[in-house]
């Protein structure tokens, strides 16, 4: 590529990320989709080139630079950050965040004194639910709140800094290291480029402050340490689950990889570390509060689902009402059974993790855009393109926020999943020359 052409792509990307971080609102769906479209165009033009290792490293630094554009921004596409700040201020002031409902806390006389103001409360998206964020997430929230002295911008900068550190480790060390381990004939930085430069990953993790970035960091460490350092691997998995609970779905995979005897020890370490992580927050009411919120999540929340929406429609035909209370548990059981089948399949460990995640998201009742970022990483590691295609289609889901309250357009959801299944089918038929020069 000519130097001017490369510079033009970089400048256009910087402008788009800047506009995304400091100019756009979630309700501006037309401008939002146009911006995402331009970013993915630049991304596609860059990854479709044959780069030397030195050029790949330069692009990875550019990708990190794109993330720093969001450093002082307030997330516009997600309001989850308000709960992070809320929980953090509780913890920094000595309160257990698992024991206090925001809707009840905001009226307490001490709430405003520790920064739990009515203006922050109004930004919360689930004030009637107890927090479900695991202890390591809470620790990050608490430290950020403690160091920011009640300043919202400083609080967000500190939260974002933890994500940036994790992303740098993932992009420059863990993905190349695992790529070398499982695909020694390929240039190891290719997987890092596909993940690190992906616009959805940059916007949803660093821009919108989602901690899948830190979960992924610990999860990749877990895989890297197997099988020789299984004790440290188990510790890393417990840390990953201390940020997001989803990595626990991989325990059967790792157990099978190590064998039954070592697997038992592996499981005991995970259990012990998990208990240790939760111990500082222990309270009789904690488990009930967290369980109730998780139960409500799986039996009430629904957004951007695939098979669940199909089954839900069938339920409407037969019963005349939404059967999510029944479908949620059934699909969870189906996910578990499918994950066990993957355990015994003849695939490499990264492939098994990719398919386990894919199965989980396809059967989930809720699939927010940032959920797929971990799938993008394992797609890049496994040289699979359907997660990349999924990430490019996911911005379409923001069309739901064109109205207040939001309203999903099922035609848009259908288009999204047709793209995903189309690319998946394209790969599954044995045609492997899509963007073929990337892995030459």
C-alpha positions in Angstrom: 0.0 0.0 0.0 1.2 3.5 -0.8 2.3 5.6 2.2 -0.3 8.3 1.5 -3.0 5.6 1.3 -1.9 4.2 4.7 -1.8 7.6 6.3 -5.3 8.4 4.9 -6.7 5.2 6.5 -5.1 6.1 9.8 -6.4 9.7 9.8 -9.9 8.6 8.8 -9.9 6.0 11.7 -8.7 8.6 14.2 -11.5 11.0 13.1 -14.1 8.2 13.4 -13.0 7.1 16.8 -12.8 10.7 18.1 -16.3 11.3 16.8 -17.5 8.0 18.4 -16.0 8.9 21.7 -16.8 12.6 22.1 -19.6 13.5 19.5 -22.1 10.7 19.0 -25.0 9.7 21.0 -26.6 6.2 21.0 -29.8 7.6 19.5 -28.0 8.9 16.4 -28.2 5.6 14.7 -27.6 6.8 11.2 -24.4 8.6 12.0 -23.3 5.7 14.3 -23.7 3.1 11.6 -21.9 5.3 9.1 -19.0 5.7 11.5 -18.8 2.0 12.2 -19.0 1.3 8.5 -16.1 3.6 7.7 -14.1 2.0 10.6 -14.7 -1.5 9.3 -13.9 -0.4 5.8 -10.5 0.8 7.0 -10.1 -2.3 9.1 -10.8 -4.6 6.1 -8.4 -2.7 3.8 -5.6 -3.0 6.4 -6.0 -6.6 7.4 -6.3 -7.7 3.7 -2.7 -6.7 3.0 0.4 -8.8 3.3 2.5 -7.1 6.0 6.0 -7.8 7.3 6.4 -8.5 11.0 7.8 -5.0 11.6 4.8 -3.4 9.8 2.4 -5.6 11.8 4.0 -4.3 15.1 3.5 -0.8 13.9 -0.1 -1.4 13.2 -0.6 -2.9 16.6 0.8 0.2 18.2 -1.6 2.2 16.0 -4.4 0.0 17.3 -3.4 0.8 20.9 -3.2 4.4 20.0 -6.8 4.2 18.7 -7.8 3.0 22.2 -6.1 5.9 23.9 -8.4 8.3 21.9 -11.2 7.3 24.3 -9.2 7.9 27.5 -11.2 11.0 28.7 -14.5 10.1 27.1 -17.8 9.2 28.8 -19.3 6.1 27.2 -22.2 7.1 24.9 -23.2 3.6 23.6 -23.6 1.9 27.0 -24.7 3.1 30.4 -23.2 0.2 32.3 -20.4 2.5 33.5 -22.8 4.2 35.9 -23.2 0.9 37.9 -19.4 0.5 37.9 -19.0 3.9 39.5 -21.9 3.3 41.8 -20.6 0.0 43.1 -17.1 1.4 43.3 -18.1 4.4 45.5 -20.0 2.0 47.8 -16.9 -0.2 48.2 -14.5 2.7 48.6 -16.7 4.0 51.4 -16.7 0.6 53.2 -20.1 -0.7 52.1 -20.6 -4.1 50.6 -22.0 -3.5 47.1 -23.7 -6.9 47.0 -26.0 -5.9 49.9 -27.5 -2.6 48.6 -30.1 -2.0 46.0 -29.6 1.4 44.3 -33.3 2.1 44.4 -33.2 1.9 48.1 -29.8 3.3 48.7 -30.3 6.6 46.8 -32.8 7.8 49.4 -30.5 7.2 52.4 -29.1 10.3 54.1 -25.5 9.1 53.7 -25.8 8.3 50.0 -25.0 11.8 48.6 -22.1 12.1 51.1 -20.2 9.2 49.3 -21.1 10.3 45.8 -24.3 8.2 45.2 -26.2 11.2 43.9 -29.5 11.4 42.2 -27.8 12.4 38.9 -25.7 9.2 39.0 -28.8 7.1 40.0 -30.7 8.4 36.9 -27.9 6.9 34.6 -28.3 3.4 36.1 -30.0 0.9 33.8 -31.0 -1.7 36.5 -31.5 0.2 39.7 -34.0 -2.5 40.9 -31.4 -5.3 40.8 -28.5 -6.2 43.1 -25.1 -6.0 41.4 -23.9 -9.2 39.6 -20.3 -8.1 38.9 -17.8 -10.5 40.6 -15.3 -9.5 43.2 -12.3 -8.6 41.1 -14.5 -6.4 39.0 -15.6 -4.8 42.3 -12.0 -4.3 43.4 -11.3 -2.4 40.2 -14.4 -0.3 40.7 -13.5 0.4 44.3 -9.8 1.4 43.6 -10.9 3.7 40.8 -13.5 5.3 42.9 -11.1 5.7 45.9 -8.4 7.3 43.7 -10.7 9.6 41.9 -12.0 11.5 45.0 -15.6 11.7 43.6 -14.6 13.1 40.2 -16.5 11.1 37.5 -14.0 11.8 34.6 -11.1 10.7 36.8 -13.0 7.6 37.8 -13.7 6.6 34.2 -10.0 7.3 33.2 -8.9 4.9 36.0 -11.4 2.2 35.0 -10.3 2.6 31.4 -6.6 2.3 32.3 -7.1 -1.2 33.7 -8.7 -2.2 30.4 -5.9 -0.6 28.4 -3.2 -2.5 30.3 -5.1 -5.8 29.7 -5.5 -5.1 26.0 -1.8 -4.3 25.6 -0.9 -7.6 27.2 -3.4 -9.5 25.0 -2.4 -7.8 21.8 1.4 -7.8 22.2 2.1 -11.0 24.2 -0.7 -13.5 24.8 -2.3 -13.8 21.3 1.2 -14.0 19.5 2.4 -16.5 22.1 -0.6 -18.7 21.7 -0.6 -18.3 17.9 3.0 -19.6 18.0 2.0 -22.5 20.3 -0.9 -23.8 18.2 -0.1 -22.5 14.7 3.7 -22.5 14.5 3.8 -22.1 10.7 1.9 -18.8 10.7 3.2 -15.3 11.5 2.1 -15.0 15.1 1.2 -11.3 14.9 -1.6 -12.0 12.4 -4.1 -13.0 15.1 -3.2 -9.9 17.1 -3.9 -7.7 14.1 -7.3 -9.2 13.5 -8.3 -8.8 17.2 -6.4 -5.6 18.1 -7.5 -3.5 15.2 -11.1 -4.7 15.2 -13.4 -1.6 15.6 -16.0 -3.4 17.7 -13.3 -4.6 20.1 -11.8 -1.1 20.4 -15.2 0.7 20.8 -17.0 -1.7 23.1 -14.1 -2.6 25.4 -12.0 0.5 25.8 -14.5 3.0 24.6 -17.6 1.7 26.4 -15.8 0.3 29.4 -16.5 -3.4 29.3 -14.3 -5.7 31.3 -14.4 -8.6 28.9 -10.9 -7.2 28.1 -9.6 -8.2 31.5 -11.4 -11.6 31.4 -9.9 -12.4 28.1 -6.4 -11.5 29.4 -6.7 -14.0 32.2 -8.4 -16.6 30.0 -5.6 -16.5 27.5 -3.1 -16.8 30.3 -5.0 -19.9 31.4 -4.6 -21.5 28.0 -1.0 -20.5 27.7 0.0 -22.2 31.0 -1.6 -25.5 30.1 -0.7 -28.3 30.6 2.7 -27.8 32.2 1.8 -25.2 34.8 -1.7 -26.4 35.6 -1.7 -24.9 39.1 -1.0 -21.4 37.8 -3.5 -22.0 34.9 -6.2 -22.8 37.4 -5.4 -19.7 39.3 -5.7 -17.6 36.2 -9.0 -19.2 35.4 -10.3 -18.3 38.8 -9.1 -14.7 38.3 -10.9 -14.6 34.9 -14.1 -15.8 36.6 -13.5 -13.2 39.3 -14.1 -10.6 36.6 -16.8 -12.3 34.6 -18.4 -15.7 35.4 -18.5 -17.0 31.8 -15.0 -18.6 31.8 -16.2 -21.2 34.2 -17.9 -22.8 31.1 -14.4 -24.0 30.1 -13.6 -26.0 33.2 -14.7 -29.3 31.6 -12.4 -28.6 28.7 -9.4 -28.0 30.8 -10.2 -30.9 33.1 -10.4 -33.3 30.1 -7.1 -31.8 28.7 -5.3 -32.6 31.9 -6.8 -36.0 32.5 -9.0 -37.1 35.4 -6.3 -37.2 38.2 -4.7 -33.8 37.4 -8.1 -32.5 36.5 -9.4 -33.1 40.0 -6.5 -31.0 41.4 -7.1 -28.4 38.8 -10.8 -28.1 39.8 -9.9 -28.0 43.5 -7.6 -25.0 42.9 -10.2 -23.2 40.9 -12.8 -23.8 43.7 -10.4 -22.7 46.4 -9.3 -19.6 44.6 -12.9 -18.7 43.8 -13.9 -19.0 47.4 -10.9 -16.9 48.4 -11.8 -14.2 45.9 -15.4 -14.0 47.2 -14.5 -14.3 50.9 -14.0 -10.6 51.6 -17.6 -9.9 50.5 -19.1 -12.9 52.4 -22.5 -12.3 53.9 -25.5 -14.5 54.4 -27.6 -12.4 52.0 -24.9 -12.2 49.3 -25.6 -15.5 47.5 -29.3 -14.9 47.5 -29.0 -11.4 46.1 -26.6 -12.4 43.4 -28.5 -15.5 42.5 -31.8 -13.6 42.3 -30.2 -11.0 39.9 -28.7 -13.7 37.7 -32.0 -15.6 37.7 -33.8 -12.5 36.6 -31.2 -12.0 33.9 -31.6 -15.4 32.3 -35.4 -15.4 32.7 -36.3 -11.8 31.8 -33.7 -10.1 29.8 -33.7 -10.6 26.0 -31.8 -8.8 23.3 -30.3 -9.7 19.9 -30.9 -13.4 20.3 -30.9 -16.0 17.5 -32.4 -19.4 18.2 -34.1 -18.1 21.3 -36.2 -15.7 19.3 -37.2 -18.5 16.9 -38.3 -20.7 19.9 -40.0 -17.8 21.5 -42.1 -17.3 18.4 -43.1 -20.9 18.5 -44.0 -20.5 22.1 -46.3 -17.6 21.2 -48.1 -19.7 18.6 -48.8 -22.5 21.1 -49.4 -20.5 24.3 -50.1 -16.9 23.4 -47.4 -15.5 25.7 -43.7 -15.2 26.2 -42.2 -18.5 27.4 -38.8 -17.1 28.4 -39.2 -18.6 32.0 -39.3 -22.0 30.4 -37.0 -21.4 27.4 -34.2 -19.8 29.4 -33.5 -22.9 31.6 -34.0 -25.3 28.6 -31.5 -23.4 26.5 -29.0 -23.3 29.4 -29.3 -27.0 29.7 -28.8 -27.4 25.9 -25.7 -25.2 26.1 -24.3 -27.4 28.9 -25.0 -30.6 26.9 -23.4 -29.1 23.8 -20.4 -27.9 25.7 -19.9 -31.5 27.1 -20.1 -32.8 23.5 -17.4 -30.3 22.4 -15.2 -31.6 25.3 -15.0 -35.1 23.7 -14.7 -33.9 20.1 -11.4 -34.2 18.1 -10.4 -30.6 18.0 -7.6 -28.5 19.4 -8.1 -26.7 22.7 -8.5 -23.2 21.1 -11.0 -24.7 18.6 -13.0 -26.3 21.4 -13.1 -23.0 23.2 -14.3 -21.2 20.1 -17.1 -23.6 19.5 -18.1 -23.6 23.1 -18.4 -19.8 23.1 -20.3 -19.9 19.8 -22.8 -22.4 21.1 -23.3 -20.3 24.2 -24.0 -17.1 22.3 -26.3 -18.8 19.7 -28.5 -20.2 22.5 -28.4 -17.1 24.8 -31.4 -14.9 25.4 -29.2 -11.8 25.4 -26.2 -11.0 23.1 -24.9 -7.5 23.5 -22.2 -6.4 21.1 -19.4 -6.5 23.6 -20.1 -10.1 24.5 -18.7 -11.2 21.1 -15.3 -9.6 21.6 -13.9 -12.7 23.3 -15.2 -14.7 20.4 -13.4 -12.4 18.0 -10.1 -13.2 19.8 -10.6 -16.9 19.6 -11.8 -16.6 16.0 -8.5 -14.8 15.2 -6.5 -17.4 17.0 -8.3 -20.2 15.1 -8.2 -18.5 11.7 -12.0 -18.4 11.6 -13.8 -15.5 9.9 -17.4 -15.8 11.1 -16.6 -14.1 14.4 -15.1 -11.2 12.5 -18.2 -11.0 10.3 -20.3 -11.1 13.4 -18.4 -8.2 14.9 -19.0 -6.2 11.7 -22.7 -7.0 11.7 -23.3 -6.2 15.4 -23.4 -2.4 15.1 -26.8 -2.9 13.4 -28.2 -3.8 16.8 -27.8 -0.1 17.8 -30.8 0.6 15.5 -32.9 -0.6 18.4 -31.9 2.6 20.3 -33.4 4.9 17.6 -36.4 5.2 19.9 -36.9 5.6 23.6 -37.6 3.1 25.1 -35.5 1.0 22.7 -37.4 -1.3 20.3 -35.7 -4.1 18.5 -36.3 -4.6 14.8 -36.3 -8.4 14.2 -35.6 -7.9 10.5 -32.3 -6.3 11.5 -31.6 -9.2 13.8 -32.4 -11.6 11.0 -30.0 -9.9 8.7 -27.2 -10.0 11.3 -27.5 -13.7 11.8 -27.9 -14.4 8.1 -24.5 -12.8 7.7 -23.0 -14.8 10.5 -24.4 -18.2 9.3 -23.5 -17.3 5.7 -19.9 -16.8 6.5 -19.9 -19.8 8.8 -21.3 -21.9 6.0 -18.8 -20.5 3.6 -16.0 -21.7 5.8 -17.6 -25.0 6.7 -17.8 -26.0 3.0 -14.1 -26.1 2.8 -13.6 -22.8 0.9 -10.7 -21.3 2.8 -9.5 -18.6 0.5 -11.5 -15.7 1.9 -8.9 -12.9 2.4 -6.4 -15.7 1.6 -3.3 -13.5 1.6 -3.6 -12.7 5.3 -2.3 -16.1 6.3 0.2 -16.7 3.6 
